[in-house]
Amino acid sequence: MYGIEADALYKNYNGANALDGVSVTVPHGQLFGLIGPDGAGKTSLIRIFTTLLLPDAGKARVEGFDTQRDYAQIRSVIGYMPGKFSLYEDLSVEENLHFFARLFGTRIEDNFAMIRDIYLQIEPFRKRRAGKLSGGMKQKLALCCALIHRPKVLLLDEPTTGVDPVSRKEFWDILGRLKSQGITILVATPYMDEAARCDQIALMHKGRILESAPPAAIIAAWKRPLIAIRSGAPHSLLHALRRQPWTHSVYSFGYALHLTLTHLMKPSEITDILYAEGFNDLEVEKIEPSIEDCFMELIRTPEFPAPE
């Protein structure tokens, strides 16, 4: 039995497939990431696991319980953080914690060891209304409330969206410690760089899972040469590179262009060719692929055309 299972899930909204035959399994005690852009289907999948949304077809189970038949049992063994802050903003930090503890028939004192490390960071603000907390502090309060009844499974829908980089790192450090306590964690995120913090990930796009494996295994499957190029005229260079016969693909990645080659070439060869076409201000270097590079390669199909 897995901590979380989905078998051929489908969900349609007004003719658009949010989930298109999604199957996934999450072993007990694993930190599993759903990675993909907005609209990939991550939220719909998590809401099905929380029993808040019914699939049109397929089956889903949490701790062996069927999400449609055994919803009451599932709600007692999961902790859930939705994408939008959903605690009571007019209640203080303490009042929110006591409320959610009572809701699950427990007390803060009974399970304080579960939230201790997180609570100590927000304790100085325990009398402050939740609506007046910073984004990072709201996030930690919401996590405390999700853990207060000692759940077996934790479901997190984009918990670090809109949070500063320091708070993002702290949050993932917290998840690592929770995993060590045996909690099964499913976290959805649009941030590809967070994939490395997961034991296993599922790359999602347009309601489908493109690949599911440990992050290192997905990167290890990359076979083509990859080059990063920086230029003072990136837009013109992008179109110039797409015309080259040796270009497999090229995309903008921050300040650089990531160029995937059809065959091995030296950076100096590429520099000489582009110099002849009038591109003088160039930095060209060979790089290792990231999860984002792998994701962009996986969506290069007739069904998922390459973005401009």
C-alpha positions in Angstrom: 0.0 0.0 0.0 1.2 3.5 -0.9 0.7 6.7 1.0 -0.9 8.3 -2.0 -2.2 6.6 -5.2 -3.9 7.9 -8.4 -5.1 5.6 -11.2 -6.1 7.1 -14.5 -7.7 10.3 -13.1 -9.7 12.6 -15.4 -11.1 16.0 -14.6 -12.8 18.3 -17.1 -13.8 21.9 -16.6 -16.1 23.3 -19.4 -14.5 21.2 -22.1 -10.9 21.6 -20.9 -9.1 18.7 -19.4 -7.4 19.7 -16.1 -6.4 16.0 -15.6 -6.0 13.7 -18.5 -5.4 10.2 -17.3 -3.1 10.9 -14.5 -1.6 8.0 -12.6 0.9 8.4 -9.8 2.1 6.6 -6.6 3.8 8.1 -3.6 5.5 5.6 -1.2 5.1 6.1 2.5 7.5 8.6 4.0 8.5 10.1 0.7 8.8 13.8 -0.2 7.2 13.9 -3.7 6.9 17.0 -5.9 4.4 17.9 -8.5 6.3 20.2 -10.7 4.8 22.3 -13.5 3.5 25.7 -14.6 0.1 27.2 -13.8 -2.6 25.2 -15.5 -0.7 22.0 -15.4 -3.3 20.3 -13.2 -1.4 20.2 -9.9 -4.2 21.9 -7.8 -6.9 19.7 -9.2 -4.9 16.6 -8.4 -4.2 17.7 -4.8 -7.9 18.7 -4.3 -8.9 15.2 -5.3 -6.5 13.7 -2.7 -8.0 16.0 -0.1 -11.6 14.8 -1.0 -12.6 18.4 -1.9 -13.0 17.5 -5.6 -14.5 14.5 -7.3 -12.8 13.1 -10.4 -14.8 12.5 -13.6 -13.2 9.1 -13.9 -10.4 7.1 -12.2 -9.6 6.2 -8.7 -7.5 7.9 -5.9 -6.5 6.6 -2.5 -4.8 8.1 0.5 -3.4 5.7 3.1 -5.4 3.0 1.4 -8.7 4.9 1.7 -10.8 5.7 -1.4 -11.2 9.4 -1.8 -14.9 9.1 -2.8 -16.0 6.4 -0.4 -13.8 7.0 2.6 -13.6 10.8 2.7 -14.2 11.0 6.5 -11.2 8.7 7.3 -9.0 10.6 4.8 -9.7 13.9 6.4 -8.6 12.6 9.8 -5.1 11.5 8.5 -4.2 14.4 6.2 -2.9 17.9 6.7 -3.6 20.3 3.9 -2.2 23.7 3.0 -4.1 25.3 0.0 -2.4 27.7 -2.4 -4.2 30.7 -0.9 -3.8 31.6 2.8 -7.1 30.3 4.3 -6.8 30.7 8.1 -8.9 33.2 10.0 -7.2 36.5 9.5 -9.1 38.2 12.4 -7.8 35.6 14.9 -4.4 35.7 16.4 -1.7 33.1 15.8 -2.6 31.4 19.1 -6.3 31.5 18.5 -5.9 29.9 15.0 -3.8 27.1 16.5 -6.3 26.4 19.3 -9.2 26.4 16.8 -7.7 23.9 14.5 -6.6 21.7 17.4 -10.1 21.6 18.7 -11.5 20.9 15.2 -9.4 17.7 15.1 -10.3 16.8 18.7 -6.8 17.3 20.1 -4.8 20.0 22.0 -1.7 21.9 21.1 0.1 20.4 24.1 -0.6 16.8 22.9 1.2 17.3 19.6 3.5 20.2 20.3 6.6 18.1 19.5 5.4 17.9 15.9 5.2 21.7 15.4 7.8 22.8 18.0 10.6 23.9 15.6 8.2 25.8 13.4 6.2 27.4 16.2 9.3 28.7 17.9 9.8 30.9 14.8 6.4 32.5 15.1 6.0 32.5 18.9 7.1 36.1 19.2 4.0 37.0 17.1 1.5 34.7 18.9 -0.8 37.6 19.9 -0.7 39.1 16.4 -3.7 38.7 14.1 -2.9 36.3 11.3 -3.9 38.8 8.6 -1.1 41.1 9.9 1.7 38.5 9.5 4.3 38.6 6.7 4.1 36.1 3.9 6.7 33.8 5.4 5.1 33.9 8.9 1.6 33.2 7.4 3.1 30.2 5.7 4.6 28.8 8.9 1.4 29.3 10.8 -0.6 27.5 8.1 1.8 24.6 8.3 1.5 24.5 12.1 -2.3 24.3 11.8 -2.0 21.5 9.1 0.3 19.5 11.4 -1.5 20.1 14.8 -3.3 16.7 14.7 -0.2 14.7 13.7 -1.3 13.7 10.1 0.2 10.8 8.3 0.1 12.6 4.9 0.8 16.3 4.2 -0.6 17.9 1.0 0.8 21.3 0.1 -0.4 23.3 -2.9 2.3 25.8 -4.0 3.2 26.7 -0.4 6.2 28.9 -1.4 4.6 31.0 -4.1 5.1 34.7 -3.5 7.5 34.0 -0.6 11.0 35.5 -0.4 14.0 33.2 -1.2 15.1 33.0 2.5 11.6 31.9 3.6 11.4 29.4 0.7 14.7 27.7 1.8 13.6 27.6 5.4 10.3 26.0 4.4 12.0 23.3 2.4 14.3 22.7 5.4 11.3 22.2 7.5 9.8 19.7 5.0 13.0 17.7 5.1 12.7 17.4 8.9 9.1 16.4 8.7 9.9 13.7 6.2 12.5 12.3 8.6 9.6 11.8 11.1 7.9 9.4 8.5 5.3 11.8 7.1 4.3 11.3 3.5 4.5 14.7 1.8 3.1 15.7 -1.6 4.0 19.3 -2.6 3.0 21.2 -5.7 5.3 23.9 -7.0 5.9 25.9 -10.2 9.5 26.4 -9.2 11.7 24.0 -11.1 14.7 24.7 -8.8 12.7 23.2 -5.8 12.6 19.8 -7.6 16.1 18.9 -6.2 14.7 18.9 -2.7 12.3 16.1 -3.5 12.9 12.3 -3.4 10.9 12.0 -6.6 9.0 14.4 -8.9 6.3 14.3 -11.5 6.7 16.8 -14.3 3.1 18.0 -15.2 1.9 19.8 -18.3 -1.6 20.3 -19.6 -3.2 17.7 -17.3 -0.6 15.0 -18.0 2.4 13.6 -16.3 5.3 13.8 -18.7 7.9 12.0 -16.5 8.0 10.7 -13.0 11.3 9.7 -11.4 14.0 11.0 -8.9 15.3 14.4 -10.1 18.8 13.0 -10.6 17.4 10.2 -12.9 15.6 12.7 -15.0 18.7 14.8 -15.5 20.8 11.7 -16.1 18.6 10.8 -19.1 19.6 14.0 -20.9 21.8 13.0 -23.9 22.4 16.1 -26.1 25.1 18.8 -25.7 23.8 21.9 -23.9 25.3 25.4 -24.3 24.6 28.7 -22.4 25.0 31.9 -24.4 24.8 35.4 -23.1 24.5 38.4 -25.5 23.7 42.0 -25.5 21.0 41.3 -28.2 19.3 38.1 -26.8 16.1 38.5 -28.9 17.9 38.7 -32.2 20.3 36.0 -31.2 17.4 33.7 -30.3 15.9 33.9 -33.8 19.4 33.6 -35.4 20.1 30.4 -33.4 16.7 28.9 -34.4 17.7 29.1 -38.0 20.9 27.1 -37.5 21.0 23.5 -38.8 22.8 22.4 -35.7 20.2 23.8 -33.3 17.9 21.2 -31.7 16.2 23.8 -29.5 16.9 27.1 -27.9 15.0 29.0 -25.1 15.5 32.0 -22.8 16.6 31.1 -19.3 16.9 34.3 -17.3 19.8 36.4 -18.8 21.1 33.5 -20.9 19.9 31.4 -23.8 20.1 27.6 -23.4 21.0 26.0 -26.7 20.6 22.3 -27.2 22.7 21.0 -30.1 22.0 18.2 -32.6 25.6 17.1 -32.3 28.8 17.9 -30.3 30.3 21.3 -31.1 33.0 23.4 -29.3 31.9 26.7 -27.8 34.6 28.4 -29.9 33.0 27.0 -33.1 29.6 28.5 -32.1 31.2 31.8 -31.2 33.0 32.0 -34.6 29.7 31.3 -36.5 27.7 33.8 -34.6 30.6 36.4 -34.8 30.3 36.1 -38.6 26.6 36.9 -38.4 27.3 40.1 -36.5 27.0 39.0 -32.9 30.2 40.3 -31.2 29.3 40.5 -27.5 29.0 36.9 -26.6 29.7 34.5 -23.7 29.4 30.9 -24.7 30.0 27.9 -22.4 29.0 24.3 -22.0 26.7 23.6 -19.1 24.9 20.7 -17.4 21.1 20.4 -17.8 18.7 21.4 -15.1 15.2 20.1 -14.4 13.8 23.1 -16.3 15.9 22.1 -19.4 14.5 18.6 -19.1 11.0 19.9 -18.8 11.3 22.0 -21.9 12.7 19.0 -23.8 9.8 16.8 -22.7 7.2 19.3 -24.0 8.8 19.3 -27.5 6.1 17.1 -29.1 3.5 17.8 -31.8 0.9 18.0 -29.1 2.9 20.4 -27.0 4.6 22.7 -29.5 7.7 24.5 -28.4 7.0 28.0 -27.0 8.3 31.1 -28.9 
